[in-house]
Amino acid sequence: MDKIRKPTIEELPGEIIEAFLEAEYFIKAANYIIQKNEELESQTLGLFNGITSVYQVNHSFAVEMYMKCLHLITKRDYRGGHKLGDLYDFLDISVQLKLNEKYQNDYSESDYRFTDTTIYSFGEILHQMSDYFIYARYAFEKQRNKKDAKLYKLSFSYKVIRDTILEIYPQLNNHIVI
């Protein structure tokens, strides 16, 4: 099994920090939006439910940016595009195993599974929700209802990727904004 290379602070390109910060800002925005949405829904009996799609776009883009940051750290390159399954497949096997292990140890039994009792690997979840960013941007399309029920599968994914990034490169703790 390949070892995950841990770059030194001197080797860390600015683009890694920028990718990490971009992901941090998008997840912070997503969390703020969902918090405000819940407050508004409780005050208006659900009239602001449409803002959920804004949360979904920001959240799924944050997951994508954390994946690309992980690519930059471990491969010094990243795969373009928005599909989370493709971004996962571009990772080295050792990094995929680390993500799956973190998910199994820290998140697989979380409340995020709701009524779906199937335990998926982290890679399976990213493949199931692969095009969520693309899909979430177009809330008016008819196919939307089919995926809304599965959004919870992505809810914790940023934490799995982010925790893995911080384990590989703890110096990024100095750049946390959430």
Phi, psi and omega in degrees: 000135179292143174274148175278123182283130179256107180289153175277167180301325180291331182275347187286112178292151179302332181294333176292313178298318180296318178296318178297314180296321178298316177298317180299317180293320180291322179287326176297316178297316180299315180295321177295316180299314183291324176297313179294322179300316179296321177296315181294319179298321181291333180272336189234017178056040173089010183293341182258021183300334180297339180291346179302323180295329177293319175300313184299319179296312181296318181295312183292328177290324176298317178301315179301316182292323175298320178298316181293326174297317178298321175300312182298321180292315188266336184237349185063022181203166174215158178272134176284172178099172185250352187284117185296324178297318177295319179296322177295314182297334180287341179290151172299152180304320181298324179286320176301316179297320179296317177297314179297319179296315179299316178299310182298319184283324190249337190228345189294334180259016183286171179292351185291345180283340180047241186271350179277110184270359178289133177262115181260159170283163179299319178299319178298320180296314180297326177289320178297324183254023190307315185257028185297322179298315180297314182293317186293335181290339184243072187296337185280348183286150187295332183288351186304315185301331182293330184260339181306321182294341183257003182303326181303335179294333178270346189304321182264351190298324179298326181293319179299311182292314181298314178301320179295316177302314183289334174289319180289319184226078184298341179299339178290349174303333178290349184245014181288134180242000179251000000 
